[in-house]
Amino acid sequence: MKFGIVNHHQKTAGKVGYITANRKYVVNVYYKSILKNKTITVISKKGVHTYKNKNLTGKTKSYKKGTHLKVKKLVGHNLTSRYQLSNGYYVTANKKLVIQGKY
């Protein structure tokens, strides 16, 4: 498919681009598995919140960027996934907000 780019005030204004669904260029937004050490690190500048429920309701606590969290398991919710932490609370598995391992 061919699409015109809408950024009128950018250097890409007026240029034509393409949208692809080729698996070679497209990656999942959410993690689908857990590493063996079961640790994640918060990479979001604003940090992440933990919740009592897997649908991310009942906010409990916030963690700042750079915090290491221990994961108990990965839980699916609709088309997304959540990490259940060792304390029983839930946090997003979005790759833009957390990264697997210690960093």
CYANA upper distance limits for C-alpha pairs under 8 A (distance plus 0.5 A):
  1 MET  CA     18 TYR  CA      6.44
  1 MET  CA     19 ILE  CA      6.70
  1 MET  CA     20 THR  CA      8.32
  2 LYS  CA     16 VAL  CA      7.37
  2 LYS  CA     17 GLY  CA      6.58
  2 LYS  CA     18 TYR  CA      5.52
  2 LYS  CA     19 ILE  CA      7.60
  3 PHE  CA     16 VAL  CA      6.29
  3 PHE  CA     17 GLY  CA      6.00
  3 PHE  CA     18 TYR  CA      6.52
  3 PHE  CA     19 ILE  CA      8.11
  4 GLY  CA     14 GLY  CA      7.25
  4 GLY  CA     15 LYS  CA      6.80
  4 GLY  CA     16 VAL  CA      5.09
  4 GLY  CA     17 GLY  CA      6.71
  5 ILE  CA     12 THR  CA      7.58
  5 ILE  CA     13 ALA  CA      6.84
  5 ILE  CA     14 GLY  CA      6.88
  5 ILE  CA     15 LYS  CA      6.61
  5 ILE  CA     16 VAL  CA      6.47
  5 ILE  CA     17 GLY  CA      7.12
  6 VAL  CA     13 ALA  CA      7.17
  6 VAL  CA     14 GLY  CA      8.10
  7 ASN  CA     12 THR  CA      7.21
  7 ASN  CA     13 ALA  CA      5.89
  8 HIS  CA     12 THR  CA      8.37
  8 HIS  CA     13 ALA  CA      5.45
  8 HIS  CA     14 GLY  CA      7.94
  9 HIS  CA     13 ALA  CA      7.04
 20 THR  CA     25 TYR  CA      8.13
 20 THR  CA     26 VAL  CA      8.38
 21 ALA  CA     25 TYR  CA      7.89
 21 ALA  CA     26 VAL  CA      6.86
 22 ASN  CA     26 VAL  CA      6.78
 23 ARG  CA     27 VAL  CA      7.58
 29 VAL  CA     94 ASN  CA      6.38
 29 VAL  CA     95 LYS  CA      6.31
 29 VAL  CA     96 LYS  CA      8.15
 30 TYR  CA     80 THR  CA      6.98
 30 TYR  CA     81 SER  CA      6.81
 30 TYR  CA     93 ALA  CA      5.80
 30 TYR  CA     94 ASN  CA      4.99
 30 TYR  CA     95 LYS  CA      6.10
 31 TYR  CA     81 SER  CA      7.44
 31 TYR  CA     93 ALA  CA      6.04
 31 TYR  CA     94 ASN  CA      7.10
 31 TYR  CA     95 LYS  CA      7.05
 32 LYS  CA     74 LEU  CA      8.09
 32 LYS  CA     81 SER  CA      7.53
 33 SER  CA     74 LEU  CA      7.26
 34 ILE  CA     38 LYS  CA      6.59
 34 ILE  CA     73 LYS  CA      7.88
 34 ILE  CA     74 LEU  CA      7.37
 34 ILE  CA    100 GLN  CA      8.01
 35 LEU  CA     39 THR  CA      7.76
 35 LEU  CA    100 GLN  CA      7.28
 35 LEU  CA    101 GLY  CA      7.74
 37 ASN  CA    101 GLY  CA      7.77
 38 LYS  CA     70 LYS  CA      6.42
 38 LYS  CA     71 VAL  CA      5.64
 38 LYS  CA     72 LYS  CA      7.61
 38 LYS  CA    100 GLN  CA      8.42
 38 LYS  CA    101 GLY  CA      7.93
 39 THR  CA     68 HIS  CA      7.08
 39 THR  CA     69 LEU  CA      6.13
 39 THR  CA     70 LYS  CA      5.26
 39 THR  CA     71 VAL  CA      6.31
 39 THR  CA    100 GLN  CA      6.72
 39 THR  CA    101 GLY  CA      5.61
 39 THR  CA    102 LYS  CA      7.14
 40 ILE  CA     68 HIS  CA      6.21
 40 ILE  CA     69 LEU  CA      5.81
 40 ILE  CA     70 LYS  CA      7.13
 40 ILE  CA     71 VAL  CA      7.64
 40 ILE  CA     98 VAL  CA      6.97
 40 ILE  CA     99 ILE  CA      6.07
 40 ILE  CA    100 GLN  CA      4.89
 40 ILE  CA    101 GLY  CA      5.50
 40 ILE  CA    102 LYS  CA      6.90
 41 THR  CA     65 LYS  CA      8.24
 41 THR  CA     66 GLY  CA      6.41
 41 THR  CA     67 THR  CA      6.09
 41 THR  CA     68 HIS  CA      5.05
 41 THR  CA     69 LEU  CA      6.75
 41 THR  CA     98 VAL  CA      6.06
 41 THR  CA     99 ILE  CA      5.80
 41 THR  CA    100 GLN  CA      6.78
 41 THR  CA    101 GLY  CA      6.82
 41 THR  CA    102 LYS  CA      6.26
 41 THR  CA    103 TYR  CA      6.88
 42 VAL  CA     47 GLY  CA      6.88
 42 VAL  CA     48 VAL  CA      7.44
 42 VAL  CA     63 TYR  CA      7.92
 42 VAL  CA     64 LYS  CA      7.38
 42 VAL  CA     65 LYS  CA      5.45
 42 VAL  CA     66 GLY  CA      5.73
 42 VAL  CA     67 THR  CA      5.98
 42 VAL  CA     68 HIS  CA      7.20
 42 VAL  CA     69 LEU  CA      8.44
 42 VAL  CA     97 LEU  CA      6.71
 42 VAL  CA     98 VAL  CA      5.00
 42 VAL  CA     99 ILE  CA      7.03
 43 ILE  CA     47 GLY  CA      7.57
 43 ILE  CA     65 LYS  CA      5.70
 43 ILE  CA     66 GLY  CA      6.62
 43 ILE  CA     96 LYS  CA      7.79
 43 ILE  CA     97 LEU  CA      5.86
 43 ILE  CA     98 VAL  CA      5.65
 43 ILE  CA     99 ILE  CA      7.13
 44 SER  CA     48 VAL  CA      7.44
 44 SER  CA     64 LYS  CA      8.50
 44 SER  CA     65 LYS  CA      6.29
 44 SER  CA     96 LYS  CA      7.34
 44 SER  CA     97 LEU  CA      5.04
 44 SER  CA     98 VAL  CA      7.24
 45 LYS  CA     64 LYS  CA      8.23
 45 LYS  CA     65 LYS  CA      6.33
 46 LYS  CA     64 LYS  CA      7.38
 46 LYS  CA     65 LYS  CA      7.45
 47 GLY  CA     62 SER  CA      7.37
 47 GLY  CA     63 TYR  CA      5.97
 47 GLY  CA     64 LYS  CA      4.84
 47 GLY  CA     65 LYS  CA      5.48
 47 GLY  CA     97 LEU  CA      8.08
 48 VAL  CA     62 SER  CA      6.17
 48 VAL  CA     63 TYR  CA      5.96
 48 VAL  CA     64 LYS  CA      7.30
 48 VAL  CA     65 LYS  CA      8.43
 48 VAL  CA     91 VAL  CA      7.85
 48 VAL  CA     92 THR  CA      8.45
 48 VAL  CA     97 LEU  CA      7.66
 49 HIS  CA     59 LYS  CA      7.24
 49 HIS  CA     60 THR  CA      7.70
 49 HIS  CA     61 LYS  CA      6.15
 49 HIS  CA     62 SER  CA      4.75
 49 HIS  CA     63 TYR  CA      6.78
 49 HIS  CA     91 VAL  CA      7.09
 50 THR  CA     56 LEU  CA      8.18
 50 THR  CA     59 LYS  CA      6.43
 50 THR  CA     60 THR  CA      6.11
 50 THR  CA     61 LYS  CA      5.79
 50 THR  CA     62 SER  CA      6.65
 50 THR  CA     63 TYR  CA      8.41
 50 THR  CA     89 TYR  CA      6.45
 50 THR  CA     90 TYR  CA      5.88
 50 THR  CA     91 VAL  CA      5.49
 51 TYR  CA     56 LEU  CA      5.81
 51 TYR  CA     57 THR  CA      6.28
 51 TYR  CA     58 GLY  CA      5.73
 51 TYR  CA     59 LYS  CA      4.88
 51 TYR  CA     60 THR  CA      5.83
 51 TYR  CA     61 LYS  CA      7.82
 51 TYR  CA     89 TYR  CA      5.95
 51 TYR  CA     90 TYR  CA      5.58
 51 TYR  CA     91 VAL  CA      7.04
 52 LYS  CA     56 LEU  CA      7.60
 52 LYS  CA     57 THR  CA      6.96
 52 LYS  CA     58 GLY  CA      5.69
 52 LYS  CA     59 LYS  CA      7.04
 52 LYS  CA     60 THR  CA      7.23
 52 LYS  CA     88 GLY  CA      8.05
 52 LYS  CA     89 TYR  CA      5.59
 52 LYS  CA     90 TYR  CA      6.76
 53 ASN  CA     57 THR  CA      6.03
 53 ASN  CA     58 GLY  CA      7.02
 53 ASN  CA     89 TYR  CA      7.58
 53 ASN  CA     90 TYR  CA      6.93
 54 LYS  CA     75 VAL  CA      8.07
 54 LYS  CA     77 HIS  CA      7.31
 54 LYS  CA     82 ARG  CA      7.25
 54 LYS  CA     84 GLN  CA      8.49
 54 LYS  CA     90 TYR  CA      6.30
 54 LYS  CA     91 VAL  CA      8.48
 55 ASN  CA     77 HIS  CA      7.22
 56 LEU  CA     90 TYR  CA      7.51
 56 LEU  CA     91 VAL  CA      7.98
 63 TYR  CA     67 THR  CA      6.87
 66 GLY  CA    103 TYR  CA      7.68
 68 HIS  CA    102 LYS  CA      7.02
 69 LEU  CA     85 LEU  CA      7.58
 70 LYS  CA     85 LEU  CA      6.27
 70 LYS  CA     86 SER  CA      6.22
 71 VAL  CA     83 TYR  CA      6.84
 71 VAL  CA     84 GLN  CA      6.39
 71 VAL  CA     85 LEU  CA      4.77
 71 VAL  CA     86 SER  CA      5.97
 72 LYS  CA     83 TYR  CA      7.96
 72 LYS  CA     84 GLN  CA      6.05
 72 LYS  CA     85 LEU  CA      5.62
 72 LYS  CA     86 SER  CA      5.42
 72 LYS  CA     88 GLY  CA      8.37
 73 LYS  CA     83 TYR  CA      6.51
 73 LYS  CA     84 GLN  CA      5.82
 73 LYS  CA     85 LEU  CA      7.64
 74 LEU  CA     81 SER  CA      7.31
 74 LEU  CA     82 ARG  CA      6.33
 74 LEU  CA     83 TYR  CA      5.18
 74 LEU  CA     84 GLN  CA      6.57
 75 VAL  CA     81 SER  CA      6.14
 75 VAL  CA     82 ARG  CA      5.67
 75 VAL  CA     83 TYR  CA      6.56
 75 VAL  CA     84 GLN  CA      7.25
 76 GLY  CA     80 THR  CA      6.57
 76 GLY  CA     81 SER  CA      4.85
 76 GLY  CA     82 ARG  CA      6.68
 77 HIS  CA     81 SER  CA      6.05
 77 HIS  CA     82 ARG  CA      7.56
 80 THR  CA     93 ALA  CA      8.43
 81 SER  CA     92 THR  CA      7.42
 81 SER  CA     93 ALA  CA      6.24
 81 SER  CA     94 ASN  CA      8.41
 82 ARG  CA     90 TYR  CA      6.87
 82 ARG  CA     91 VAL  CA      6.22
 82 ARG  CA     92 THR  CA      5.21
 82 ARG  CA     93 ALA  CA      5.40
 83 TYR  CA     90 TYR  CA      6.11
 83 TYR  CA     91 VAL  CA      5.82
 83 TYR  CA     92 THR  CA      6.63
 83 TYR  CA     93 ALA  CA      6.38
 84 GLN  CA     88 GLY  CA      6.43
 84 GLN  CA     89 TYR  CA      6.21
 84 GLN  CA     90 TYR  CA      5.06
 84 GLN  CA     91 VAL  CA      7.08
 85 LEU  CA     89 TYR  CA      5.96
 85 LEU  CA     90 TYR  CA      6.52
 85 LEU  CA     91 VAL  CA      7.90
 92 THR  CA     97 LEU  CA      8.19
 92 THR  CA     98 VAL  CA      8.27
 93 ALA  CA     97 LEU  CA      8.08
 93 ALA  CA     98 VAL  CA      7.11
 94 ASN  CA     98 VAL  CA      6.76
 95 LYS  CA     99 ILE  CA      6.51
